[in-house]
Amino acid sequence: AKQAMKQTVMGIYIVRHEGHNPVDQPVDVGVVIEGTEVLISLRNAAVAVA
């Protein structure tokens, strides 16, 4: 996953527990720009795109 992030121009990532339920909160949500995590530990994807 880290290798893919290094090659990402811009993206949002969501980390979930293995076997999660759809209503479970993600472990981490963040934003990657040009291979660098610029925002981490966001509450959800809506906050990441706001």
N, CA, C and O of each residue as an XYZ file, in Angstrom:
200
protein
N       0.821     -1.197      0.000
C       0.000      0.000      0.000
C       0.862      1.258      0.000
O       0.543      2.231     -0.683
N       1.947      1.241      0.758
C       2.823      2.420      0.812
C       3.442      2.699     -0.555
O       3.598      3.858     -0.939
N       3.794      1.647     -1.289
C       4.376      1.823     -2.622
C       3.362      2.475     -3.559
O       3.722      3.355     -4.341
N       2.113      2.059     -3.491
C       1.071      2.652     -4.326
C       0.852      4.112     -3.957
O       0.599      4.942     -4.831
N       0.948      4.433     -2.667
C       0.763      5.819     -2.235
C       1.870      6.712     -2.791
O       1.613      7.866     -3.132
N       3.086      6.199     -2.889
C       4.204      6.984     -3.424
C       3.976      7.351     -4.884
O       4.492      8.363     -5.359
N       3.202      6.530     -5.601
C       2.945      6.763     -7.020
C       1.646      7.522     -7.262
O       1.300      7.794     -8.412
N       0.923      7.867     -6.205
C      -0.367      8.530     -6.329
C      -0.189     10.035     -6.459
O       0.501     10.654     -5.649
N      -0.812     10.626     -7.477
C      -0.756     12.075     -7.649
C      -1.666     12.742     -6.628
O      -1.249     13.668     -5.933
N      -2.903     12.276     -6.534
C      -3.832     12.799     -5.528
C      -4.861     11.724     -5.223
O      -5.410     11.107     -6.135
N      -5.123     11.497     -3.937
C      -6.093     10.478     -3.582
C      -6.482     10.523     -2.120
O      -5.841     11.178     -1.299
N      -7.544      9.810     -1.824
C      -8.037      9.653     -0.458
C      -7.911      8.178     -0.122
O      -8.294      7.322     -0.920
N      -7.376      7.874      1.056
C      -7.285      6.474      1.463
C      -8.118      6.250      2.718
O      -8.253      7.133      3.565
N      -8.668      5.056      2.812
C      -9.476      4.651      3.964
C      -8.948      3.300      4.430
O      -8.877      2.353      3.647
N      -8.578      3.211      5.699
C      -8.078      1.970      6.283
C      -9.157      1.430      7.213
O      -9.629      2.132      8.107
N      -9.539      0.187      6.994
C     -10.557     -0.461      7.826
C      -9.980     -1.737      8.430
O      -9.017     -2.307      7.916
N     -10.594     -2.176      9.541
C     -10.219     -3.458     10.136
C     -10.622     -4.578      9.186
O     -11.627     -4.470      8.484
N      -9.847     -5.642      9.165
C     -10.198     -6.800      8.359
C     -11.499     -7.385      8.894
O     -11.658     -7.540     10.104
N     -12.427     -7.709      8.004
C     -13.710     -8.273      8.405
C     -14.660     -7.250      9.002
O     -15.549     -7.610      9.773
N     -14.486     -5.972      8.657
C     -15.303     -4.896      9.226
C     -16.757     -4.989      8.770
O     -17.063     -5.608      7.750
N     -17.632     -4.375      9.527
C     -19.030     -4.207      9.142
C     -19.161     -2.848      8.469
O     -18.384     -1.944      8.776
N     -20.112     -2.675      7.569
C     -20.271     -1.392      6.880
C     -20.500     -0.205      7.822
O     -20.182      0.929      7.466
N     -21.036     -0.446      8.995
C     -21.303      0.660      9.926
C     -20.113      0.978     10.827
O     -20.146      1.967     11.559
N     -19.053      0.151     10.786
C     -17.867      0.398     11.609
C     -17.112      1.629     11.120
O     -17.023      1.880      9.918
N     -16.574      2.387     12.060
C     -15.746      3.540     11.715
C     -14.408      3.059     11.150
O     -13.888      2.033     11.587
N     -13.847      3.790     10.182
C     -12.535      3.399      9.662
C     -11.439      3.613     10.699
O     -11.577      4.439     11.601
N     -10.356      2.866     10.561
C      -9.196      3.025     11.433
C      -8.508      4.349     11.122
O      -8.075      5.058     12.030
N      -8.409      4.679      9.830
C      -7.759      5.920      9.414
C      -8.315      6.356      8.071
O      -8.672      5.528      7.233
N      -8.383      7.659      7.877
C      -8.748      8.264      6.600
C      -7.753      9.385      6.369
O      -7.454     10.150      7.286
N      -7.239      9.489      5.159
C      -6.267     10.535      4.885
C      -6.247     10.943      3.429
O      -6.926     10.358      2.586
N      -5.442     11.972      3.152
C      -5.299     12.511      1.808
C      -3.829     12.432      1.404
O      -2.936     12.774      2.180
N      -3.598     11.975      0.179
C      -2.248     11.881     -0.375
C      -2.170     12.813     -1.582
O      -3.034     12.778     -2.457
N      -1.128     13.646     -1.622
C      -0.871     14.504     -2.777
C       0.585     14.308     -3.180
O       1.501     14.482     -2.376
N       0.775     13.944     -4.437
C       2.103     13.700     -5.006
C       2.952     12.788     -4.126
O       4.126     13.062     -3.874
N       2.335     11.697     -3.662
C       3.043     10.680     -2.896
C       3.275     10.986     -1.434
O       3.912     10.198     -0.735
N       2.772     12.119     -0.951
C       2.973     12.520      0.441
C       1.635     12.595      1.157
O       0.686     13.198      0.654
N       1.562     11.978      2.340
C       0.352     12.085      3.152
C       0.289     13.503      3.714
O       1.124     13.887      4.533
N      -0.699     14.278      3.276
C      -0.799     15.665      3.728
C      -1.840     15.843      4.824
O      -1.752     16.781      5.616
N      -2.814     14.960      4.877
C      -3.805     14.958      5.953
C      -3.967     13.521      6.421
O      -4.120     12.613      5.604
N      -3.936     13.311      7.732
C      -4.096     11.972      8.293
C      -5.052     12.035      9.472
O      -5.354     13.114      9.982
N      -5.518     10.893      9.894
C      -6.392     10.761     11.068
C      -7.674     11.572     10.948
O      -8.143     12.161     11.922
N      -8.239     11.597      9.737
C      -9.518     12.277      9.545
C     -10.643     11.352      9.996
O     -10.466     10.134     10.037
N     -11.787     11.916     10.332
C     -12.898     11.117     10.864
C     -13.546     10.230      9.814
O     -13.911      9.090     10.098
N     -13.690     10.758      8.586
C     -14.365     10.000      7.542
C     -14.019     10.589      6.172
O     -13.327     11.603      6.085
N     -14.497      9.955      5.118
C     -14.185     10.401      3.761
C     -14.813     11.756      3.454
O     -14.249     12.529      2.679
N     -15.960     12.058      4.039
C     -16.599     13.354      3.800
C     -15.704     14.497      4.273
O     -15.622     15.531      3.610
N     -15.048     14.325      5.389
C     -14.120     15.340      5.896
C     -12.916     15.450      4.960
O     -12.391     16.545      4.755
N     -12.481     14.343      4.398
C     -11.319     14.344      3.508
C     -11.569     15.145      2.237
O     -10.642     15.758      1.708
N     -12.793     15.155      1.742
C     -13.088     15.877      0.501
C     -13.622     17.280      0.737
O     -13.779     18.047     -0.213
N     -13.899     17.623      1.970
C     -14.459     18.960      2.268
C     -13.420     20.042      2.147
O     -13.722     21.215      2.362
